[in-house]
Amino acid sequence: MQVKIHKSYRDIVSVCDSNLLGKIFEEGERQLDVRESFYEGDEVFEKELLEIMKSFSCEDATFNIVGENSVKCALNAGIITQEGIKEIQGIRFALGLM
């Protein structure tokens, strides 16, 4: 999985499954653009990603999460709920605001 931290007045943690990087998914008028400039960062495994997510969940952070593995990790970290998960072309994604 890829994780990238965007520093601003509120940190933005972008996370995606590596195999989705650079792809665009469309369904009707909705679009999910897994842009490399936003999502490409450090390649991490689940354990490290869990630690990062838990750490940033204690701060004033926003999470953008795309992909089955990334969403599952965010659920395990407790930063999103099942109700907050959406899909476009079968690709799961979620946003979290802490």
Summary of the structure (lengths in Angstrom):
residues: 98
radius of gyration: 12.4
end to end distance: 21.2
largest distance: 36.1
contacts: 292
relative contact order: 0.24
helix: 33%
strand: 38%
